[in-house]
Amino acid sequence: MKVVDSLRSLVTGLGTSKDKGASAEFVGMLINDQELSAMHRADWLARKVVDIIPNDMTREWRDWQADEKQIEAIESLEKAPAINLVAKVNLALQTARLFGGSILYMGMKDNKPEQALDLERVGKGDLQYVHVWARTEAVTGPLVQDIGSPEFGRPAYFEVPGPDNLMVRLHPSRVIQFCGAPVLDRRLATQGWGDSVLQVVYTAVRNAASAQEHTAALIPEAKVDIIYIPGLGEHASSEKGRQQLTNRFTYANTMKSMLNALLLDGTGGGPNGQGEKWEQKQISFAQLPELIRQYLQIAAGAADIPVTRLLGESPAGLNSTGKSDLQNYYDNIAARQRIELSPALHKLDEVLIRSATGSRDEAIYYEWAPLWGLTEKERADILNTKAQAARTIAGTGGASPALIPLEALSDALVNALVEDGSLPGLEAAIEEFGRLADQEEDEAEVEAAALPSPQPAPADA
């Protein structure tokens, strides 16, 4: 027995067989790759939906935390022309969002793409290049079904086009697989790939584009001259009559251009004593901009991108800043960086660190750079707040002793100011001039050295 809970009204037909929405249902209609490519190439809104989030996820990139020489080596390798990591990751994310998936291949010095990569044997200079292929270019092997394998659920291998149109097999340990919109039903997922992000926003984007196109088509019809001609059908029934009509109103239009007035026959020579009648039809566009904006807002909501970011415009309305919407959006991007991008790049980062420095120092890590830039006033307020907090913790002596030793508090405050960039150049200045505690200690040593040595007391006579 099947029981379905629903709202029903026999009077209006809601929920019954007479309900006009009773026959509506969701049907899976996947967009083919050719249309996806055409949407990205031809429609500005579809292109923004695909590109904006990867651009925001990679535009500020990462801040490496390590020794200065280690940081220089890692960042230098990231920016190497054959690697160009930021651009390659951005391309991989955009391609995955457009086609449902992509792969990023790590080209190593051993030139053995079909063999498993042993991270412990990766040395300095081993990472040679990075390439990106879309799901449409890569062929995947069968999925790994061993639940004890770290590669469970991933393809056992990938194949990509190589020289002379021969397929080159890539071991999954050398490949980073990116997924578009995840397909949660494993029965429908194809070889670990996802859907295009345009799949779910297709209707919203199409309707927004259609609203713009139809509105643009109305512009030539904004002002149309209408002329009522007695016996038009009779005149148009013969070639001679059609030619006379053409000549008649070609001349009338010429006269209108010369005199800024339309001259018509009003002598009553037509049937029933009626002459030609002229009127003008005008279309009102007052509500159309708001209608277009509503369609764009629906598309922005479907894409999970604020209208201010999607359209690149300032928010409208009284006291509207759009700041909270953008902050929420950038918080979402930061969460996706931590939850999606960091795990995906883990294997690449391990190879990157070893190839740049020659070993794996466990102290090396990175943090995603902030996406929301602070104003100068906000930076000054933060600096002032930290300074006041440091004074409170340091105490004033006497009844308010320091909660933390001053040397420890000084080191922690310097580190905080260096990390958030409140005082640019502070770290270099500290290295050159030292901290105040070090200076006071040096001065005390100098003063002690300058004092005369104590003389022994004379012996009693």
N, C-alpha and C positions, 0 to 999 in steps of 0.2 A: 504494500500500500504506500503510495507516494503522497506526502502532505507538503504543500507549499504555502507559506504564510505570505499574504499580500493584502493591500488595501483594495476593497471592492465596493462598488456602488451600483445597485441595480437601476437607480434612477438615471444617472449620467452614463452608465455603461462602463465606468472605470473598473478595470481589472476583469472584465467579462469578455466574451467573444466579440462584443460590439465596440470594445475599446480600440480606438484608432492606432494606439501604440502597441497593441497586443502582438502584431506581426513583426515588430522591430526586434532585431537581434544583432549581436556583434559577429562579424564574419572576418576571418583572417585573410587579408589580401595583401601579400607582400609586394613591395615596389621592386622592380627589377633593377639590375645594376646600371643599365643604360639610362633609365630615367633618373636614378640617383645622381649619376654624373652630370646629366643635363640640368638638373635642379641646381647643383652646386656651381655650375658654370654660367647659368643663364639668369638665375633669380637671386637678387641681392639679399633677400630675407633668409632664404635657405642657406646661403653661404655664411651669413652671420651666425645663424643657429649652430652650424658645424664648427666654425673657426673661433668664436669668441672665447668659449670656455678653455680650450687648449692654450690659446694665447695668454689668458689670464693665469693659468696654472704654471706657465713657464716664463713669463716675462720678467719677474724679479729673481727667479731661480733660487739658488741655495747659498747659505753662508757656512763654509767649512770651518770647523773648530779643531785646530791642530797647531803644531809648531809652524812658524811663519814659512820656513823653507818647504815644509810638507804641503801647506796650502798653495804656495806658488807652483809647486810641481803638479798638484792635482788640477788646479784651474788652468794651467798651461796645457795639460793634456786634454782637458774638456774643450778648449778652444782651438785645438789643432785642426787644420783644414780638413784632414781626412776623417776626423771624428765629429767636430762641430756639434757637440752633444745637445745643446739647448735646441738648436734648429731641428735636429734629427728626432728628438723626443716630441717636439711640437708637431712635426710632420706625422709621426706615428700616431699621435692622439687624434689629429684631424682626420687622418685616413681611416682610423678605427671608427670614429664617430660617423663618417660618411658611409662606409661600406660594411660596417659591423665588425671589423677586426683588421689587425695588421700585425706584422712581426718586425722586430729590430734585431739584426744579426750582428754579433761581435766577431769581427775578423781578427784572428790571432796570428802571431808570427809563425806558428807551426804549420799553418795552411792545411789543416786536416779537419775540414768542416763536418765530416761524417762521424768523427770520433768524439767520445765524451770528453768534456773539459774538466780537468782536475784543478780546482782553485788553488790548492796548496803548491802546485808546481808553476803557477803564474809568476813570472819575474818582471823586472823592470824593462819597459819597452815592448812587452808582448802584445798589448792591444794596438793593432795597426789601423783599423778603420771600423766604421759603423754604417750599415746599410738598412734601408727600410723598404718593405714590400707590403702592398695592400692584400687583403684577404682574396681579392680577385686574381692576384698574381701567384699566390702560393698554393701548393697542393699539400694536403695533410695526410699523414698515415693513419692507421687505426688508433683509436683511443686506448690508453693504458688502462687495463681493467684490474690490475693488481692493487688492492686497497692498501697494501703495505708499502707501496712505492711512493716516493715524494712527487713523482710525475703522474700520479693517479688522475684520470680525467683529462689529461692533456694528450695531444697527438704523440705517437711514438717517434715521429720524425716529420720534417718539413722538406718540401722540394720547391726550388725556385729556378727560374730560367737562368742558364749559364751560357758560356761560349758555344757558338754553332747551334744554338737552339736546343742544346742538351740540358736536361734537368740536373741540378746539383742538389744532393741530399744534405740536409743540415741536421745535426744532432740537437735535440731540444735543450741540452745544457748550454748551448751556445746561442740560444734564441730567447728573446723576451716577447711574449705574446700579449698583445693588447686587445681588449674586447670593447665593442661598442656599447649598445644598450643591452644589458644582460637578459638572456632568456631563461626564466626561472624553471620552466617546464623542460626537464632534460630530454623528454621524448621529442621535443620540437627543436632543441638546440642542434646545430650542425657543426660537428667536429670541434666543439669548444668555442665557436664563434658566437657573436651576438647579433642583434638587429642594428640597422642604421638608426641613428637618433632622429632622422627625418621620417621614419616610419610612424611614430606616434604623433608627430606634429604635422603630418602631411596635409590633413584636412584643413587645419588652422592656417597653415602657410598658403595653401591653394586658395582658400577663401579670401585671405588678405590681398593676395596678388590679383584675384578676380575683382575685388572691390575697387582696387586702384585702376585696373584696366577699363572697367565699365564706366568709372567716373571720368577717366580721360576721354573715353569715346563720346561722352555727352558734351564735351567742350565745343566741338564744331556745331552741335545742335543748340547751343545756348541761345542763339538768336536766329530765327528762321522766318523768312518772308513767305506769307501765304497769300496767293491771289486766286480769287474765285472768278472763273471765266464762264459766262453763259454759253451753253452749247459746246463745252470742251470735248465731250465724247464724239460729237459729230465732226469737229475740226480734226481730231486726232485719228479719225478712221481712215484718212487718206494720206498719201505721201505728200501731196500738195498742201493739205491743211497743216500737217506737222511742220512742214518747212515754213509756212506762213507764221505759225505760232513761234517757232524758233527765231525767225527774223524779227517778229513783233517784240518779243521780250528781250532780245539782245539789244535792240535799239532802245527800249525802255530803260534797261540797266545802264546803257551808255549815258542817256539823258540824266539818270539819277546821279551818276558819278560827276557829271558836269554841273548840274543845278542843285545837287543835294536834295532832290525831291523826285518822287516817283510819279510819272505822268501816265494815267490810265484813261481808258475810254469811259466817260460817264455820261454820254449823250442819250442813253436809253435805247441804243440801237440793238441791244440784245433781246432775247425772248422775254416777253411780258414787260418790255420797257426797262429792263435792268441793264446796268452797265457793269464793268469790271469792278471787283471789290478787293481791296488789299488790307491785310492785317499782319501783325507781327507776333510771333510766339516766342516767349522767353522762359528759360528754365531757371528755377531758383536752386542755387548751390548751398544754401544756408546750412542745411543739416548734413551735407555730404562729408565735410571734414571730420565731424564728430563720429559719423558712421565708420569712416576709414580708420580712425583712431581706435574705435572699439574692436575692430578686427585685428589691428596690430597688437592691442593689449591681450587679446585672446591668444595670439601667436606667441607673445612674450611669456605668458603664463604657461603655455604648453611646453616651451623650451626651457623654462625655469631660469629665465634671464630677465632682470628688471627692464622696464621700458626705457628708463634713462640710459642704461648701458647698451641695450639693443639698438636704439635709434640714435644714440649720441646726442640727446637734447636735454635741456634743463627742464626740471619738473614744472608744471603749470599749476596755478591755483594759489589762493591766499596762504601765506606762510608755508608753502611747500618747498622743501629743500631736497627731498629724495635721499638724504644722508642715511636714514635708517634702512631704506631698501638696499642701498649699495653696501652698507656695513653687513647686513644679513647675507647678501650675495657673496661678499668676499669671505665672510666666515664659512660659508658653504664651500667655497673654492679651497680655503685652507684645510677644511676637513677632508675634502677629496684628495688633496695632496698627501695628507697623512695616511688616509685609509686605503686609497687606490694606487697612487703613483709611487709612494715610498716602497711598499712591498713589491711592486712590479720591477722597480729599479734596483732592488737589493743585490741581485746577482751581478748586474752590470757595475754597481758601485764597488763590490768586492774586487772585481777584475780591475776597475779603474784605479783604486787605491794601490793595489799591488803593482800594477804596471807603471804608476807614476812614482812611487817611492821605493819600490823594490822589496817591500815586506808589508805585513799587515799589523800596524800599530793599533791596538784595541782602543787607544785613547782618541783616535780620529773618528769624528762623527760630523753630522751637518744638521742645520736647522733651516727650515724654509724661510726665506726672507719675507718680511711683512708686505702685504698687498695694499694695505690702506696707509697712505702717506699722511704724516702729521703736519699740521701747519707750524710756523715758527712760534706762534703764541702757545700752541699745545706743547711743543717741545720745551719752551721756557717754563711753563707751568709744571711739567713733569720734573724738570731739573730742580725747581724750587721745592717741590714736594719731597723729593729725595733728600735734598740738603736739610730741610727741616726735620725729616725723620732721623737723619744721621745725628743731628744735634741732640734730639731727644734721647736717642740710644746712648750717645756719648755721655750725657749727664752734664751737670754743672759743678760737680765736686761738692764736698760737704754733705748736705742732707740728700743730694741726688747723685750718688755714685754712678759710674759707667756700668751699663748692663753687659757690655761686651768689651774686651780689651781693645784699646784704641788702635793698636797695630792691625788686629784682625778686621776691625771695622773699616779702617782705611783701605786695606786690600780689597775687601768686598765692595766698597763704594766705587773704587777705581775700576774694578771689573765691570760693575753695572753700567757705569758711565761710558766705558769703552764699547760694550756690547750694543747699547742702544744708540750710540753715536751722539750723545748729548754734547760732548766736548770733543770735536774732531781734533786729531793730533795729540790727544792726551797720552796715549800709550807711548808714542815716540818721545814725548817730552819727559815722561817718567823715566824712560831708559837713559835719557841724556842727563837729566838733573837729579834723579833719584827722588824718593819720598821724603817728606818733612822729618819723619822719625829717623831716617838714615842720616839726614843732614845734622839733626840735633845730636845724634850719637857721635858723628864725626867731630862736631864742634866740641863736644865734651871731652873726647879723647885728646884733641889739640890743646884745650885748656889744661887738662891734667898733665900733659907733657911739658907745658910751659911753666908750671909751678915748680919752685925749688924743692929739691929732695929734702925730706925731714932730717935734721941733724940729731944724732944720738945725745941723750942727756948726759951732762958731765958727771963723772964719778965723784962720790963724797970724799972729801979730804980726810 
